[in-house]
Amino acid sequence: MNGEPLEEDIRALVERHRAFWQRENAGGPLLRVFPGEGVIYPLRSTYLPPPGRPVQPEDLTLERFWHRYEGERLIPPGSSTFAFAFPFAGFPWMEAIIGCPIEVVPRSSSLWIRPIPDADWDALLSIALRDDNPWLQRLLALTDELVARSDGRYIVTTGHIGGLLHGASDMLAGALGNERMCYELYDHPHEVAQFLLRVTDIWIAVVQRLLERIPPFHGGYVNGYGIWAPGPAPIWIEDALLFFSPENYRRFLLPCDRKALGAFPYSGMHLHSAALYVLDDLLAIEELRVLQL
């Protein structure tokens, strides 16, 4: 492919990233500037179905988002990270996988996660990841297509800065809705704790399925920020932890964070600045290798 970087340039960048993980001098910060719509892509540009019905797995095809990646270069100009790709960044894959209907918001470029219909606790605690889950099948199929079409343009990842695989609190909020979630922390705390650990296991299993399909790159993998790591490096995210007090975070979510981050050798976590009240707890997790704010 034209403009393909030299092998020595790739190896040099890999070594800079290796130094980053070893907390050594990486020759400067690892940066990439995304011009315009390069990070969060308006979903209108992906031609989702019109409002009025839930999105179906067959609505998500490679052609709907291929324009994001076909012009990529493995080392973008002026960048110290690698180009990376993930199926339909911005789509709430994990919520769809556990059974939440996903709808397009009218006159908007966003998606709405609807609570799971008739979600009593017996149903919620029976949620499991099956091989025939249509959303899992679609995610894996699109991952296979991205790998097949990469042609050296990018590295396929298990998540994307513009749409990471949501974590336990986000799946709880999706399944119940934000209001019911807050009440259930007090009305059914035991069931909430069970559900959170259950969906954490599902997240780990989905990442493992993706890793089975993503070929290693220079003996490692690239994370959802374009940083190479010597081993699997998914990014865990807990946006909905903002609904949890520090005490409830430690009770309900900290066990999930430890479990998810401990499942892979180079795990990272995405955290919003409004959630810095959990920072000390997170930094005490030995398996947490990198934190992105």
Secondary structure as UniProt FT lines:
FT   TURN            2..3
FT   HELIX           7..21
FT   TURN            22..23
FT   TURN            36..37
FT   HELIX           43..46
FT   TURN            51..52
FT   HELIX           57..59
FT   HELIX           62..64
FT   HELIX           66..68
FT   TURN            69..71
FT   TURN            77..78
FT   STRAND          84..85
FT   TURN            87..90
FT   HELIX           93..97
FT   TURN            98..99
FT   STRAND          102..104
FT   TURN            106..107
FT   STRAND          111..113
FT   TURN            117..118
FT   HELIX           121..124
FT   TURN            125..126
FT   TURN            131..132
FT   HELIX           134..149
FT   TURN            151..152
FT   STRAND          155..156
FT   TURN            161..162
FT   HELIX           168..176
FT   HELIX           178..187
FT   HELIX           189..213
FT   TURN            218..219
FT   STRAND          220..222
FT   TURN            224..225
FT   STRAND          228..229
FT   STRAND          235..237
FT   HELIX           239..243
FT   HELIX           246..248
FT   HELIX           249..253
FT   HELIX           254..261
FT   TURN            262..263
FT   TURN            265..266
FT   STRAND          268..270
FT   HELIX           273..278
FT   HELIX           279..283
FT   TURN            286..287
FT   STRAND          290..292
//
